[in-house]
Amino acid sequence: MIPERESLARHRLTLARESLAEGDALLAAGHLRGTVNRYYYAAFYAARALLSVKAKDSARHSGVIALFQREFVAPGHFDAETASALARTFARRVKTDYADYAPLSDQLAAAIRGEVMKFVDECARLLDTLPAEPAQE
């Protein structure tokens, strides 16, 4: 793997793990909107970690999700059900961040955490097995 890409990927996985811990702290304190936000960002950073190995990225969250689907799910490198946590959590994060009323519960936040944790763990596992691809000009 190209050292610069691996370094960036590992950094992004660290951000993912930190975001999970932040979400856990917010959940323990009863701050559910913040919890969902941090859990989504954990998945987002993990997805970007894998994309960095392929020298891919997007300035938009929807672009990262689409690239992740194209680069990892469609070719069969990543389980589609596990990968769907990224888009589901993004939709939930947008709703909780911007809607006036977005019902949440400790149980829903815990379920989101479980999905995101599985997603992040799978990204970390896959990072250790995927070769880097050359940058496209």
C-alpha positions in Angstrom: 0.0 0.0 0.0 1.3 3.5 -0.8 2.5 4.9 2.6 0.8 8.3 2.3 -2.6 6.6 1.5 -2.1 4.1 4.3 -1.3 6.9 6.8 -4.4 8.9 5.8 -6.5 5.8 6.0 -5.3 5.0 9.5 -5.8 8.6 10.6 -9.4 8.5 9.3 -10.0 5.2 11.2 -8.7 6.9 14.3 -11.2 9.6 13.7 -13.9 7.0 13.3 -13.0 5.4 16.6 -12.9 8.7 18.4 -16.3 9.6 17.0 -17.7 6.4 18.3 -16.3 7.2 21.8 -17.8 10.7 21.6 -21.1 9.2 20.6 -20.9 6.8 23.6 -20.2 9.7 26.0 -23.1 11.7 24.6 -25.4 8.6 24.8 -24.4 8.1 28.5 -25.3 11.8 29.1 -28.6 11.5 27.4 -27.8 13.8 24.5 -29.3 11.7 21.7 -29.1 14.2 18.8 -25.4 14.6 19.4 -25.1 10.8 19.7 -26.5 10.2 16.3 -24.3 12.9 14.8 -21.1 11.4 16.2 -22.1 7.8 15.3 -22.8 9.0 11.7 -19.4 10.7 11.5 -17.7 7.5 12.8 -19.2 5.7 9.7 -18.3 8.6 7.4 -14.7 8.7 8.5 -14.4 4.9 8.2 -15.8 5.0 4.6 -13.4 7.8 3.7 -10.5 5.7 5.2 -11.2 3.0 2.6 -11.8 5.4 -0.2 -8.4 7.0 0.5 -6.7 3.7 -0.3 -8.1 4.1 -3.8 -7.3 7.8 -4.0 -11.1 8.6 -4.0 -13.0 11.2 -2.1 -15.9 13.6 -2.4 -16.7 17.1 -1.0 -20.2 15.9 -0.4 -21.5 13.3 2.1 -23.8 11.9 -0.6 -20.8 11.6 -2.9 -18.8 9.7 -0.3 -21.7 7.3 0.1 -22.1 6.8 -3.7 -18.3 6.3 -4.1 -18.3 3.8 -1.3 -21.1 1.9 -2.9 -19.4 1.9 -6.3 -15.9 1.1 -5.1 -16.6 -1.5 -2.4 -20.2 -2.7 -2.4 -20.8 -3.2 -6.1 -17.7 -5.2 -6.7 -18.5 -7.4 -3.7 -15.7 -6.3 -1.4 -18.2 -5.1 1.3 -21.4 -6.7 2.5 -24.4 -4.6 1.2 -26.4 -4.9 4.4 -23.5 -3.8 6.5 -22.7 -1.0 4.1 -26.3 0.3 4.2 -25.7 1.5 7.7 -23.7 4.4 6.2 -26.7 5.8 4.2 -29.2 5.0 6.9 -27.2 6.8 9.6 -26.6 9.7 7.2 -30.4 10.1 6.7 -31.0 9.8 10.5 -28.2 12.4 11.2 -29.7 14.9 8.7 -33.1 14.4 10.2 -31.9 14.8 13.8 -29.7 17.8 13.0 -32.2 19.8 11.0 -35.7 18.7 11.7 -37.6 20.5 14.5 -39.0 17.2 15.7 -36.9 14.0 15.3 -38.0 11.4 17.8 -35.1 9.4 19.3 -34.8 7.0 22.1 -31.9 5.3 23.9 -32.9 2.1 22.2 -32.7 3.6 18.7 -29.4 5.3 19.5 -28.0 1.9 20.7 -29.2 0.2 17.5 -27.5 2.9 15.4 -24.3 2.3 17.4 -24.4 -1.4 16.8 -24.8 -0.9 13.0 -22.1 1.7 12.9 -19.7 -0.3 15.0 -20.1 -3.3 12.6 -19.5 -0.9 9.7 -16.4 0.6 11.2 -15.0 -2.8 12.2 -15.6 -4.1 8.7 -13.8 -1.1 7.2 -10.8 -1.7 9.4 -10.7 -5.3 8.5 -11.0 -4.6 4.8 -8.3 -1.9 5.0 -5.8 -4.6 6.1 -6.6 -6.7 3.0 -7.0 -4.2 0.1 -4.1 -3.2 -2.1 -3.9 0.4 -3.0 -4.6 1.4 -6.6 -2.7 4.1 -8.5 -4.1 7.6 -8.6 -6.1 8.3 -11.7 -5.1 11.4 -13.7 
